[in-house]
Amino acid sequence: MLNSSLPRAVRTALGGSFAGAGAALAALAGGAALPAFAQDAGSANTDKLETIVVTGSRIRRVDLETASPVFVLDKSQIEKTGKLTIGDLLQSTPAVAGGATATNPAVNNGGGTGASTIDLRGLGPQRTLVLVNGRRLTGPAPDVNAIPVNLIERVEVLKDGASAVYGSDAIGGVVNFILRKDYQGAEVAVDYGIADKDDGQRQGFSATFGHASDKGSVMIGLNYHKQDEVLARDRDFSKDAIYLSSGVASAAGSSRTPRGRVFLPDDILARYGGCDDGAGSVTRVPGAAGTSLDDYRCYDGAVDSYNFQAVGNRELTPQERGSLFVVGNYRLSDSVEAYVEAFYNRTSSSFAIAPLPFDARSDNVIISAQNMYNPFGVDFGRSGPNDSGNSFFLRLEALGNRAASAGTDTVQTNMGLRGGIGDTSWQWDANFTFGRTSLVQRFTGYLYQPGLSAALGPSFRDANGNPTCGTPDAPIAACIPINPFNPETTPAGFAALSAPYTNRTTVIQREIDVNANGELFELPAGVVSLAVGGTYRKEYQNFVPDFLVIAQGPDFTNCFLAQDACTSPINGGFNVKEAYGEMFIPVLRDVAFAKTLNVTLGSRYSKYSTFGNTTNSKIGLEWRPIDDLLFRATIAEVFRAPTVSNLFSAPASNSPTFRDPCIGLTTPVGVNANIDRACANVPRDGSFEGPPNGQTTGLVSGNPNLKPEAGKAFTWGLVYDPSWLEGASLSMDVWRFALNDNISALDVNTVATQCYNAGNLCEFIHRFSADGQVFYIDQPTLNLGRLDAKGLDFGIKYRLPETPIGNFRFSIDTTYVAKFDQLIRDQAGNPTGVIHAAGHFNRQLGNYARWRGLGTIGWDLGNFDASWTTRYVHGFQLGSLRPDGDSADGTFPNVVVKYGASTYHNFQFGYAIEPINARVELGVDNAFDKQPPILFQNNVTNGNTDPVTFDTVGRYYWARFSVKF
């Protein structure tokens, strides 16, 4: 019989109730730090409880419920979702929020790499630590899809700060992938899925083989996954580019069109009647050659704008993954075991977006009045910031879609020795971890800028009638003139300027860890336990961009590619030495009002080669006044060290979505000093329209003087397992994160809005002196200010008593965001504004709907089982009516759009074929084909919506067949 003084959660789990039973049994079976060597398999005393290590602590304990809240997904739960990558599964966890900087295969046209990152609490994926068997996965915000799904025994999600236990990055929480071990036999599985619209097809195959003996075990396996694309044009919500302007939503597009948009001097424009509706511009008549003025008419945005969504943009990135793994251990003696855990993953992915947009006023490119194809006889473009020039917009379909392929290789290896110390309870572990991620990206559809300048410059026909660059007195060799007014007539010229390029990134991590844990001495309430250890880690990153895209001084906005973002190399690293300790102290036991009262203390000292040292501590409290009820609380110091990119990135340009607050400006000069600074050189007659394509140039740079982020995490709550309702469990936890000196690059809209409203950050805005259009906005990486978030987690689980029609169970997990405030400071440390994100979608931070929930109803009877899972995202709003800049979103000032809740329903049915030891599963995700909300193209960068939070594929059918030998 089990000891009745054990915590009820443990006894309940062992007894088979639903109060954490699946996760608890998995943990008891596979979570021990070291096997009990003195006993042969199968001969252990079944009444003896094995101590385990639960994510969030390094102390081995019997209790599954500790001071920190942990959400667990075991292997069977993962398989019943039909997901082929772990990233797809974890995105539905209620504690995952925000996500503006997170990636998954549906973000930013897939991000091009097929990666998935996890963003707990919406604090950013860089503030969620990812572990494999308690050891870091390589790189900040790593790709969790690189971990083979068939290697995973369970996933433990710690929803609490844990820097005292794990060090840097464990701010929003920790995701720990526990690997399978001691597997005996063979298992093969095949998967298939397809969207209701006959796209997004996926195929998967996995095989696992294992052998175990009294000396050790080995498990090897492979995994293959292929995912087809989903095109934006094949979904109603994304087939058109939808914009919000002056509170009105409309289908529009880019003014960079295949027939061009030509801005003319007033004297020439008068020929066309002024073209008031087209903001003073003309476009080539469809089918016309473009060689005379009669081939053009006034540009009309309602009919001439270019719908880039219908060309090549994707809602889901195609990808192909293959992985191999090996896990093994071998007993060297009765007290020492050698072990190895290694996996390799290769991901191939690609993305394609609309052809390159061209603006003659960018990149200091001039379309010469003497260009032989120019019918207007004037220059287009500008030679510098003081040159207003004539704008000329074009979509270069002659180059085809911009496209990129990406190949990512991930290797993670951990090897070491572990064992016990004599007849004591003490166990030790000494291990070495090596991780390497290599990314190669190849891009096509771009133009060589120096050659472009020559090809658009003066040109003529030579004596043989051949188009020639230059002038008769100074011809330019090896140059073919191009015709921007009708690109289809000069395909050879564009082909000669086509400039594919390749960027390479390598991230390497090496870590040595030595730790030990065991019992110290016994108090009246129990045994005091201690865990101690030390770590040495080196991280290195090398980014080698193609020479074509290396940013050139003095302002670093231009490079040898035209109309593309320019970047800079990164080459750097750091090392850190750490020592840590943790102590579990039982204070009271079996006294009035305290069946148990335990305290956990922990601290970690870290010395970085970059910024210096930091010490982070925690205290955890567990109080069980009665068997059924546990109160728990933690206070933890947390921190995040600056990454290699944060520290060493040289200037790199990008093209973020941007709404200029100076649009339509009529305030006279001298009336408002803030507006005068924010809108320097902008006309004050109401004619200013801002960037025609809704984007600007941002210039992001690192900062070697960054301090680490530092703050505190608080959780307090309860777990109630009522003895009067066997099989039920209720949990509730209040959480709060207060983080100072958070590291981030300034957002261009934040800079512009803060300057306009409060006169802050104005030094980062650079405008053309001739017309006031933004030249570029600096986005330095800074310790920006304070992040303050708080909320509530609530969960309930219940397994009904067995009935003649089967076993029923249900669970609900919810998260409520009460507050999420981002306080922004300027370089001098002065507050410049607050972003109130709770209940909002914010383009800089992401989606912070106040409520998120995940509910499941499960049933099984004999060989049959089924489940119904519901995911809920509460309504939220976009924009703000606050006029003081202290707003939730600077993209749409003085406009609020409210959205209702979104609910997704997934169904699964399974059947075990016992004669052949096989299992078949069928499922449908998003069964009622819920469509995502429209968040507008001038607010998001991917298909009018938020693909991190909402499903963009629609109803999806899947099937899985597995067999064990």
N, C-alpha and C positions, 0 to 999 in steps of 0.2 A: 504493500500500500504506500502511496505517496505521502510524504511528510505533510501533515495538515497545517504546519506552520509556514509552508511555502506560500508566496504571494499567489492570490487566487488566479491571476492572469496566467501564471505558469501551469497551475493545476488544470485550469480550464482548457488551455491549449493542448495539453497532453491528453485530456479527456475527450477531445475531438469537437468541442464546441466551435461556433463560428467566430467567436471573439478573438480574431486574429489567428485562427487555427492554421489556415494554409501557410501563412508567412511564418508562424511560430514553429510549426513542424519542419518547414524547410530550413529554418535557422538552426534548430536543434540537430538536424541531420547533417548539415553541411557547413555550419558556421564556426566550428572550433578552430582555434589558432593552431592546434597540434593534436594529432590522434593520440589516443591512450595506448601507448606502445605495449604495455604489459598485458593486454588482453588481445586474443585473437578475434577476428571478425566473427560475429554471431554468438560469441560466448559472454558478452558483457552483461552485467546485471541490469535488467531492464528498469529497476527502481532507481538506478544511479543517474542523476542528472548531470549532463556535461555542461561545463561552463562555456560561454560564447562571448564573442566581441560584437557588439551592436554598433553600427555607424554612429559617430558622435562621441565615442569614448574608446580608450585603449585598455580599459579594465575588463577582464574576463569575469562574467557574472552569470548567475542562473536567470535573473529577471530579464524578461523581454521588454518590459515597459520601464523606461528610465526617465531621467529628468528632461530629456530632449525628445520632441515629437519626431517620429520616424514613420514614413509612409512606405509600404513594401509591396512590390509586385513580384510574384514568383513565376517560375517557368510556365506553369499551366495557365496562369492568367495571361501571360504574354502571348502564348500560342492561340488562345481563344479570341484574341483581337484580330487575328489575320494579318497583323503588321509584319512586314519583312525587314524593317529597320527600327531600331529602338528609339530613334529620334521622333519618328511618326507617332509612336505610342506615348512618349512622355509629354508631347505638346498638349495632350488633353488633360494633364494633371492640373487641378484647380490652382495649385500654388504657382504655376507657370503663368506669367502675365507680362505686360509691357511688350518687349520683343522688337523694338524699333531697330536695334543693332543685332538681334539674333538672326540666324540664317536657317532656312530649311529649303528643300527643293522647290518651293513655291515662292521664294522671295527674290526680288530684284532679278526677274527672269531666271530664277533658280540660283542666282549668285554664281553660276557658271561652274561650280565645283561639286554640287550635289551634297554639300555638307549640311549637318544639323547641329545646332548648339542649343543649350538649355539655359533659360533665363528664369530662375526662381525669384519669386516676389517682385518681378519686374525691375530688379536692381541692375540688370545687365548681365549677359552671359559671362563677361569677364569677372563677375563677382559670384559666380557659382563654380565651386570646385568639383571637378570630375575625377573620380578614383576608379581604379580597377584592383579589386582585392585590397583596398585600403591604400593604394599607391597611385600617385599622380599620373594621369594620362598626359601625354606630351603637349605642351603649348598652352597659352592662355585661350580660354573658350574653345576647347578642342572639339573635333567632329566626333560625336558619339556614334554615328553610323559606321565608323571604322571598326567597332567592336562586333565580332560575329555573333548573331543572335543565338545560334545553337550552342555557343560557348557559355551563355549566361544561365546561372542557376536562379538568381533573383536580382532585383534592383532595390536598393534601400535609398530612400530620399529623405535626408535630414533637413528639416525646415527650420533651421536655427543657425546662428553664427557659431563657427567652430575653429577660429584661428588659434586658440590655445591648444587644440588637439592636432590640427593639420597645417597650420601656418597660413600663408598668404592666400587670398582669393576666396576663402570660406566665409563669405559675408552673408549672402542671401541664403546659403545652405550648401549641402554636399549631396552629390549623386554618386553612389558607390555601387559599381557593378561587381557582384560576387560571382565568381566563376565556378563551373561544375568541377567535381573531382571524384576520384574513386569510382568512375563509371565502368560498368562491366557489360559488354555486349556491343551491339551495333544498332544504329537507328538511321533511317533514311526518310526524308520528307520532300515533297514537291508542292509548290504553291502556284496559283494562277489567279489573276484578277483582271477586271475590265470595267470601265465606266459605262454608265447607262447610255452615253452618247458614242459608244464604240471607239473610245480612245483611251489614253492613259493605261494601256495594257501593261501588266507586270507579270513576270515569271520568276520563280525561285526554286532553288534546289539546295538541299543541305544533307550532309552525311557525317555521322559521328561514330567513332569506333573507340572502344575502351577495353582495357584488361587490368584486372587487379589481382594481387596476390598478397601473401603475408609479408613480403619484402617491399612492396610498393605498388604503384599503379601508373598507367600511362593512358592518355586520351588524345586522340588526334581527330581532326575534322576539317571539312571544307564547307564553304558557303558561297552560293552564287545568286545574284539578284539583278534583274534587268527591269528598268522602268521606262516606258515610252512617254513621249511628250504629250502635253495638252496645250493647244494653241489658244491664245487670247481671243482670236476671232470666232472660235467655236463655242463661246459662252456668252449668253445674252448680256451679262453684267460687264463684260470686258471687251466686247467686240468693237465698241466705239470709245474714243477718248472723251470722257465726260468731265467738264470743267464747271466750277462754281465761280460766278462773277456777279458782284453786287447782290448776292443772295439768291441768284437765279442759276439753276443747273441747266446745262445744255451740252449736247454732243458737238464737239469742236475738233480741233486738231492742231497740228503744227503749221506755222506759216512758212517753214522750210519745205517747199513743195517741188515736185519734179519739173514743173513748168516755170518755177522761179517766182519770186516776189521782188520787184525792182522799185526802189525808192528813188524818185527823180527830182531834180531841181524844179522850182516852181515854173520856170519858163517853159520847160518841156512838158511838165505835168499838165499845164493849161490846155495842151492839145487834146487831152482826154476828158476835159470838163472838170478838172479839179480832183476827181476821185475821192470825194469826202468820205464815202462809206468805207474806203479801203485804207484810210489813214495816209493818203498821199502816195499810193504805190500802184503799180500795174503788174500784170502777169501775161504770159504768152497765151494766145488763143489756142485752144486744143487743135492739134493738127497743123498749126502754122509753123513755118520754118524759123521764125524769129530773126530774120535778116533785115526787116524794115520796121519802122515805127508802127505801120498799120497792122503788124502781126501781134499787137498787144492791146489789152483793154484794162479797165480798172479792176484792181484786185478786190474780191468780195469774200471775206472770211467765211461767210455762211456756206458758200459752195466750193471755194477753192482751197480751204485748209486741208491738210494732209492727215488722214487717219492712220497713224503709225501702228495702232493696235491691230489693224486688219492685215498687216504685212507679214511679220514674222515673230512678233512678241509672243512669249510663252507664259502660261499660267503654271505649268509644271515642267521642270527641267528633265530631259532624258538622261538617264545614267545607267551605268553597268558596273557592278561591284563583284569582286571575287576575293575570298579570304581563305587563309589556311591557319590552323592553330595546333599547338601541342601543349599539353599540361601533364606534368608527371612528377612523381616523387619516389624516392628510393631510401629505404632505411639502412643507414650505414652501421648503426648499432642500436642497442635498446633505447638509447636516449638521444640519438642524433639522426636527423633526416635531411637529405638533400632534395631540393625541389626546383622546378623550372616552370614558368608560365610564359608563353610566347605566342604572338599572333602577327600575321601580315595581312594587310588589306590593300587592294588596288582598286581605285575608283576612276572610271572614265566618264566624263560628263561634257556637256556642251550647251551653249546657248546661242540664240540668234535674235537680233533686234533689227529694227527698220534701218534702211540704208543711211549713210552718214549725212547729217545735216551740215550745211555750209553757210557761213556768214562771212562776207568779204571784209567786214570790219573787225573780225577776229584774226589773230595770228599775224597782224600787220601785213596782210595780203592785199594787193591792189589789182583790180581788173582794169587794165589800162584803157584809156580812150583810144589808143592806137592798136588795141587788139583787133585783129582782122575780122572777128565775129561780132564786135560791139556795134550795134546799130545806133546807139544813142550819142556817141561821140563825147562822153564824159567818163571820168574815172569813178570806179566804185571801190569802197573800202576806205581804210584809214591807215596812215603811216605811223600814228602814235596817239597818245591820249589827248593831245591838243588839236588833233585833226578831226573835225566832225565827219567829213566824208559822206558818201552816199551809200546807204545800205543796199546789199544785194543778198537775198536769201535763196537757197537752193537745196533740193534733196537729191543726192548723188546716186540715183538708181543704177547708173552705169557701172558702179562698183559692186552691186549686189548688196545683200544684207550684211551688216556687221555681224561677225560670228566669232566664236571662240571655242576652242576645245581645251579641256583641262584633264590632266592625269595626276592623280594624287597617290603616293605610296606611303603607307604608314606601317612602321615596325615598332612593336612594343615588346620588350623582353625583360623578365624579372627572374633572377636566379639567386639562390641562397641556401643557407643552412639554418635549421631550427632544431630545438631540442629542449629537454628538461634538465634541471639541475638536481641530480641525486634523487632522493626520495621526497624532495620538497614540492611545493605547489608551483615553484617558479619555472617559467618557460622563457626562452630567449629566441631571438630571430636576428640574423645578420644577412642582409641581402643587397644586391646591386640591381638597379633598374636602368635600362637604356631605351630611349625612345627617339625615333627620327620620323619626321614628316617632310616629304619632298613634293612640291607642287610645280608642275610645268604647265603654263598657259600659253596657247598660241592663238593669235588674233589676226583676222583678215577683214578687209573692207575699209581700209584707211589709206590716206594719201601722204606722200612725201612732201613736206612743206617747202623746202628750198626749190625743188623742181616745180612745185605748183606756182610759186611766184614768177618763175621764168615763163612757164607755159601760159600764164594769164597776162603777162606783160605785153609790150609791143610785139607785133608779129606781121608778117608779109608773105607774099608768094615770090619765090625765087624765079630765076630765068626759066626754069623748067615747069613752073606752075605749082611747085610743091610748097605747102604751108611751112613756114620757117619762123622760129622764135627770134626776137631781136628786131633790129632794123637793117636795111640794106647795107649800111655802113658798119654795123656791128652785129652780125648774125651770131646766134648762140648754137654751138654744136651740140649734138645728142639731145635735142629738145624738140618735142612735138607740140605745137600750139593746141590748146583745147578750147572748146566752145561751151562756156557756161550757160549761154543763152538757149542752147539746144544740145545737151550733152550727147544725145544719141548719134550725132553726126561725126563725133570724134572719139570713137571707142578705143582706137589705138593709143591716143594720147592719155586717156584715163588709165588704160591698162599699164602704160609705161610708168605711171606715177603711183600705182598700187603698191602699198608698203606693208606686207605682213610682218608681224614682229612676235617675239617670244620673251616672256618673263619667267624667272625661276626663283622659287623660294624654298629655303631649307630651314627647318627648326629642329634643334637637337637638345635633348635633355639627358643628363646623367645624374644619378642619385645613388648615394650609399646611405643605408639606414641600419642602425643597430638598436635593438630595443629589448626590453625584458619586462615581465610583469609577474606578480605573484602576491602571496599573502605575507603581511608583516607580523601582526600579532592579533590577539583576540581581545575584544572588549565584551562587556556584558551583553551588548546588543548584536554582536557578531564580529566578523573578522575584518580588520583593516587591510585593504589591498592597495598596491602601488604599481604604477607603470612608469617606466623611465626610458629615455632613449635619446639618440642623437642622429642628426642627418646632415649630410653635405650634398649640395645640389648645384649643378652648373647648367645654365641655360644659354643657348646661343641661337641667333637668327641671322640669316644671310639672304637678303633680297637683291637679286641681280636683274634689273630691268634691261630690256633691249636699249641699245644706244639711241634708237629713234625716239624713245619716250622719256629720256632723261631731261628733266626741267633745266632750262637755261636761264642764267641771270640776265639782267639784274633783278627782275621781279619774279622769275621762276614760273611764269604763266605760259610760256611757250617752249616748244621742243621741236624736233625734226618731223613730227607728225602734225598735220593740219587738223584742226577741229577735234582734237582728242585731249583727254586728260593727261597731263604730264606728271611724271613721278621722279623719285630719286632713289638711289641705292640705300640699303640699310645693312650695316654690318656691325654687330656688337653682341655683347652678352654680359652676364654677371654671374657671381657665385654667392651662395648663402650657406652659412654654418648655423645650425640650430641645435638646441638642447631643450628637452621637454620632460615634464613630469606630471603625473595625475594620481590623485589619491582618493579612494573611496572609504568613507568613514560612517559606519553604522552608529547612530547616536542613541536611539531608543528602540526597544522591541518588546512587544507584548505587555505594554503598560496602558494605563487609562488614557484614552484618546490618542493612542499611538501604537497600532500594531507594528508599524515600522516608521522610523524617521532616519533618513540617510542624507549625508552631505557628500558631494563630490567637488574636489578642488583641483584645478589644473592651471599650468602656466607653461609658456613657451618663449624662449629667448631666441631671437633671430638676428644675425649680423650679416648685412648685405655689403657687397663690395661697392655698391653705388651710393646709397643714401646714409648708411650707417646701421645702427641697431634699433631694435624695438622689442618690447616685451608685452605679451598679451596673456591675460589670465581669465579664468572663468570660475564661477561657483554655481553648483547645481543642487537643488533641494528636492527631495522626494518624501512626502508625508502621506502615510496611509493610516488614517484614523480608524478605519474598519477594513475588513478584508475586501469589501466590494469597491472601495473608493480610494483613488490615488490623486493627491494634489501634487503638482510638479511646477518647478520654476527654475529658470537659468538666467544669469546675468553674465554676459561674455564680452570681452574686448575683442574687436575684429580689426583687420587691416588688409590692405591690398598693396603690394609693392608695384611700382611702375614697371611696365613691361619693356622689352627691348624696343618695340615700336614706339611706345610712349616717350622713351628717353632719346632715341637716336635717329628718328625719322627726319630726313631732310625735307624741304618743302616739296609738296606734291599737290597738284591741282585736281579739282573735281567739278562736277556740274550739278549741284543740288537744286531741287525745286525751290523757287524763290518768288515771293511777292513783295515788291518794293512799296514801302509805306508812303512814298512820295507820289504815287500815282494820282493824277488829277489835282495836283497841288495848286491852290490859289492863295495861300497865306502870303502876304507881302513880306519881303525881306525886312528884318528888324523887329518883327512883331513877336516872334518866338525864337529864342536863341537855340533851343534844342533842335527845332525844325531846320534852322539855318545850317547847323552842323550836319544834320542827317541828310539834307537835301541840297548840298552844295552843288551849284551850277545847274540845278534843275529849273526849267522854265516855270513861272508862277501864273501862267494864264489858263491852267486846267488842261493843257494839251498833253502833258507828260503821261505816257502809257506804260512805262516800265519795260522790262525785257520782253520782246515779242514772243519768245518761246517759253516763258514762264520759268526760266532757269538763269543762273548766274555762274560765275567762276568763283569757287572757293579755294583757298590756298592753305592746306593743312600742314602743320609742322610739329615735330617733337620738341621736347624740352628736357635737357639734361639736368636741370635744377629742380625737377619735380620732387615733391615730398610724397611719402606713402599716404594713401587714404587711411583714416583711422576713425574708429567710432565704437559704438556699443550696440549689442543686440540683446533684447529682453524677450523672454517668453514666460508665460505663467498660465496654468490651466489645470484640467482635471481629466481623469479617466474613470468611468463608472461602469463596472461589470456587475450588474445586479444579480444576487444569488436567487432572488425570487423570480427571475426571468432568464432561465438558463439559455445560453446561446446569444445573449444580447451584450452589446458594448457601446458605450457613448464616450466621445472625447470632445473636449473644447479647449482651445488654446488661444490666448491673446498674445499678439506679437508686436514688436516695435523695433525698428532699425533707425539709428541716428548716426549718420556718417558725415564726417568732416573732410575737407580738402579733397573731395571727389575729383578724380582725374577724367577730363573730357576735352575734346576739341570743341570750341565754340560753334554753335549752329548759326548759319548765315542769317536766318530769319530772326533769331534771338538778338544778334548783333544789331540788325537794322531797326527792329522794333524798340529795343532798349535805347538806342541812340535817339530815335525819333521822339519817344515818350519821356525819357528821363535824362537825355544828354550823356548817357554812359556808353562806353565801348566804341565811341565814334572814330577813334584813331584807327580802327580796323577796316573802315570803309574807304575804298578808293574809287572815285568817279572820274569819268572823262570830263575834262574841262569844257569841251565844246558843247555837249548836249546834256550832261548830267547823268547819262546812263552809267550803271555800275561797271567799272573795269574789273575789279575783283574785290573779294572780302577776305581778309586774313582770318584764319581759323587756328590760332595757336592752341596747343595742348596745355592746359592749365590746371592747377588745383582750384576748381571753380567755386566751391562753396560748400553748402550743406545739403544733404538729402535726408529727409525725415519721412518715414513711412510707418504706418501702423494699421493693424487689422485684426481679424478673427478667423480662426479655422474651426470648423465644426464637422464632426463625423459621427455616424451611427451605423451599426452593423447588427444584423439579427439573422440567426438561423432558426427557422421554425422547427418545432418537433416533427419527427418523421411522420408522414401520412401515407395512406395506401396509394395515393397518386403521385408519390415522389417526395423528394426533399426540396424545400424552398429556402432561399436566403436573399437578403437584400442588403445593400449598403448605400450610403450617401456620404460624400465628402464635399465640403463647400469651403470657399474662402471669401471673406468680405474685406474689401480695402476701404478703410475709414479715412485714410489720409495718405497722400503721396505728394510731398512738396519738394521742389528742387529750388533751393536758394542759389542765385547766381551772384558772383562777386567779380569785380574788375581786377586788373593786375595789381592794384594797390590794396586789395582785400576789402574794398568797400562794397556793401550790398547794392546790387543793381536791379533786382527784381526777383519775383517768385513765380515759378510755374506750378500751378495747382492742377495736378494731373488726375487725381482721384475722380472717377466718373466721367473721364474724358478720353478721347483719342488725341494724342499729341504727336506731331510728326517727328519731333526730336526724340521722344521717350517711348512712344508706343501706345498700346491700348490698356487702360486701367479701369475697365468696367468694374463697378463696385462688387458685384457678385459673380462668382463662377462656381459651377457645381458639376459633379460627376456622380450619377446614380446607376446602380446595377441591380437587376432582379435576375437571380439564377435559379435553375431547376435541374434536377437529375433524377432519373429512375432507371435502375439497371444499367444497361449499356447506352442509354440516351441521356443527353444533357442539352440545355439551351440557356441562352442569356439575352437580356434586353438592357442595353446600356444607353443612358441619356446624358448628353453633355449640354450644359446650360451656360450662356454668356449673357449677363444682364445688359439692359439698355445703357447707352452712354450718349455723350454729346460732343460735338465738334465745334470749335470756335469759342468766342467769349464776347460778352457785351461790356466788359470792363474797359474803360477808356484810359486807365492809368498805367498800362503796360504790365500790371501785376496779374497776368492772365494765364489761362491754361493753354492757349495756342495763339501764336503770332501770325499764323498763315492767313486766317480770315478774321481780321478785327471787326468788331461791331456786328458780327453775324454768328448766330447759333443755329446749328442743325442738330435735332434730336433723333435718336435711333431707338427702336424697340429691341427687345431681347431676341436672341437667337437660340434655338434648341435643335440639337441633332440627335437622331435615334439610330442606333446600330443594333442589328439582330444577328445572333449566331446559333447554329444548331450543330450538334456533334453526335457521332455514333461510334462506339467501340466495336470492332469486328474481332471478337475474342479468338476464333479458331486460327487466325493468322497473326494475332497480336498487332492489329492495325487500328487506325483511327481515321475517320473522315470528318471534315468540318466544312460547313457552308455558311456564308454570311453575306450580309448586305450592310454597308456603311452609308450614313446619311440617307436612310431608307425613304424619307419623304422629300428628298431633293431640295433641301433648304438652300437658298441662294444667299450669298454674302451681301452685306450692306454696301452701298455706293459711297465711297469716301473721297472721290474726285481726283482726277489726274494731276491737278495742280496742288495736291496735298500729299499724295503718296507717289511712289515711283514704280508701282507694279499693278497694272490692271484695274485701277479705280478702287481698290479695296485693300484690306489688311490681311495678307495671306498667312501671317503667323497665328492670328486668332481664329480666323474663319476658314471654312472649307471652300476651296475654289474649284474642286473637280466635280462635285455633285454626287448623285447616287452611284454607288460603286459595289459591284458584285465580286466575291472572292471564294475560293475553295482551297482546301488543304488536305493532303493525304499523307499519312506517316505510318511507318511500319517498323517494329523493333524485332531484332533477331537475338 
